[in-house]
């Protein structure tokens, strides 16, 4: 299942891991970020131990907070991909 989140933050120099796709909303202050977990990168990274988290929503939120995001909430992937987005890919 694809996971999507919305968060605030100031990323600055932090590198975004390849298993995340980030969209920035410049319309608001502070900026909101749309975050999509890229499953075909995240799942192998978890299996190989490169990405150490349990795969739960809470685990992803903690991971995103460790990257400098805050006020992280899970959102429907429809915000990113339209009405067919919440189906398993």
Secondary structure, 3 states (H helix, E strand, C coil): CCCEEEEEECCCCCCCCCCEEEEEECCCCCCEEEEEECHHHHHHHHHHCCCCCCCCHHHHHHHHHHCCEEEEEEECCHHHHCCCCCCCC
